[in-house]
Amino acid sequence: NAGVTQTPKFQVLKTGQSMTLQCAQDMNHNSMYWYRQDPGMGLRLIYYSASEGTTDKGEVPNGYNVSRLNKREFSLRLESAAPSQTSVYFCASRGPPGRSRSYEQYFGPGTRLTVT
Amino acid sequence: AQSVTQLGSHVSVSEGALVLLRCNYSSSVPPYLFWYVQYPNQGLQLLLKYTTGATLVKGINGFEAEFKKSETSFHLTKPSAHMSDAAEYFCAVSGQNAGGTSYGKLTFGQGTILTVHP
């Protein structure tokens, strides 16, 4: 199993350009998440998808859109990139609770995005 | 609502010394608590988790953490630091609803960078 994969690994955009960050998981997980990581701020939730066909806003959704294409894939789109969106973006997925009813998330390797 | 505070954005220890990374949380419902580690230019890897039951939990690489409800704390410890422990560590909380299952969304602390000196 590859786990959670993200493409691209690095991207440089000019202000106003658009792009889509791709995420896929092969663990048959229902829930998927997009976070951004900024120095000294930990990870902040942008959007999440509790199950295929549903998406909801997280803590910092402004300037982003998401698509849950199918159970495996969850993409994040920047329609008009701004320098404030320079960050490292992580996708994560979460499996069923199991006997312990724990909900740990599994993370991808991240996409480093710079907006100039 | 839930929040996490990690005391100390940078912690420096000598190789072989005790590692103590502090985490305090607030949650309006019983929490699930997690510690993740991030090595440079990598994603996050789960170190350990507390769900229910035993309050002292053991994780990978010799780390452990103790859930103290009265202190709303979940500090991470390791008796003897190794150079390979140098990384950034994140504490996270996820709330449970009345049915005992988690909402699933994680709230992270701001992270603590651990440096290990020879």
Interface residues (C-beta under 8 A of the other chain):
Chain A: V4 S31 Y33 G40 M41 G42 L43 R44 L45 Y48 A50 G58 F90 A92 R94 P97 S100 R101 S102 Y103 E104 Q105 Y106 F107 G108 P109 G110
Chain B: V4 S9 Y32 F34 Y36 N41 Q42 G43 L44 Q45 L46 K49 T51 T52 F90 S94 G100 T101 S102 G104 K105 L106 F108 G109 Q110 G111
